[in-house]
């Protein structure tokens, strides 16, 4: 029975992805509604400056923002620059973030990226995707978050929430985060791009949740193509 239920769910998801594509007008309408609800959305990772933003995003991989914030509230006042982070050292950093998943590898990466920033960027957070992704522990999603928040670029950071919302609703189906990112950038009107990834992340975190999505209160439920909507 369980296997049959799983098979049916996969079939429904496949139908959703093959459903009629959202029109340009529908995409614009969705973001108009999300913007009306939250005109100035903000990321939920706490940080003091561009460096601590970068570190927070690196630490957030496979961890919750709330869990990262709990650890960094005492860390960042002590180490808010690459130089101070190196002064703190890997052992103390590891102790400070031990409540975060994969903390040993993350501590090693934060120390290494601090060294690289000092050696190659004068201790400043680089402002290009190429340079950011050359830092230890920094992938495309992390680079996009930093470029958007720190430098105001209209980038799309596809995390698990954005990936789920894009595929479930039919807004921008894709097999990989990069597929979804490319499709979202192509389809979202430029006037919404500076805040688009925050709207989608928050929508996925609090409304279009992985389990028991809150379809009855969703502001875009009439546009959504998901065949399992709980209306």
C-alpha positions, -999 to +999 in steps of 0.1 A: +000+000+000+028+024+009+046+017-024+014+023-043+007+056-025+043+067-033+038+058-069+006+078-072+022+108-055+051+107-081+025+105-109+007+135-095+039+155-093+048+145-128+014+158-140+020+191-121+053+196-139+037+188-173+007+211-166+002+243-185+030+266-180+025+298-160+019+328-183+041+359-179+011+376-165+006+349-138+043+351-128+040+388-124+007+385-105+023+360-081+052+383-072+029+413-070+009+395-043+040+383-024+054+419-025+021+433-012+023+410+018+060+417+025+074+447+006+109+445+021+117+409+029+148+401+048+170+370+052+167+355+086+204+348+091+217+373+117+250+390+108+270+421+116+287+429+083+295+413+049+320+389+064+297+376+091+270+373+064+293+351+044+302+330+074+266+326+084+256+314+050+284+289+049+274+276+084+237+273+073+244+245+048+222+215+059+213+235+091+184+258+101+188+296+102+176+295+138+203+270+147+230+290+131+218+322+147+219+306+182+255+297+177+267+330+160+251+354+185+281+349+208+306+341+180+303+372+158+309+399+184+343+381+190+352+374+154+336+398+129+366+401+106+388+374+089+417+386+111+397+381+143+384+348+131+420+336+126+429+349+160+401+329+175+415+298+159+399+266+145+396+248+179+376+277+196+356+282+164+347+245+164+336+247+200+315+278+193+295+261+164+294+225+177+256+227+178+254+231+141+255+201+118+288+193+101+305+217+124+340+202+121+342+207+083+325+241+085+350+253+111+379+242+088+363+260+058+357+292+077+393+294+089+405+286+053+383+312+037+394+338+062+430+331+053+423+333+016+403+365+019+433+381+037+458+368+012+439+376-019+413+402-012+428+424+016+404+409+041+373+420+022+345+399+009+349+396-029+321+410-050+321+385-079+306+350-081+339+336-094+359+349-065+333+340-039+331+304-052+368+301-051+366+305-013+366+272+007+330+261+016+313+286-008+291+271-035+268+288-060+239+292-036+261+308-009+276+331-035+242+342-048+230+350-012+261+372-006+259+389-040+222+397-034+223+409+003+258+424+005+261+438-030+225+443-042+227+420-072+196+405-086+206+369-080+185+339-073+197+316-045+180+282-048+178+264-015+155+235-006+125+259-001+129+277-034+135+243-052+103+229-036+081+259-043+093+262-079+087+225-087+055+220-067+037+251-080+049+247-115+064+282-114+098+270-126+102+232-127+137+218-128+156+187-120+185+205-104+189+237-084+207+253-113+179+244-137+154+261-113+177+291-109+180+296-146+143+293-152+134+317-123+158+343-135+144+340-170+108+342-160+106+367-130+101+403-141+133+424-134+114+447-111+109+418-086+143+402-089+161+420-060+137+404-035+125+374-054+146+347-036+136+360-002+099+359-011+102+323-023+123+312+006+099+327+032+069+313+012+084+278+013+094+281+050+061+293+064+033+286+038+043+261+011+059+238+037+073+204+029+047+187+050+011+199+054+014+230+032-010+258+042-028+259+009-060+276+022-041+307+033-016+307+004-018+340-015-010+323-049-031+291-045-053+299-075-021+301-097-005+270-083-006+239-105+000+213-077-027+186-079-025+178-042-036+212-029-055+210+004-083+235-003 
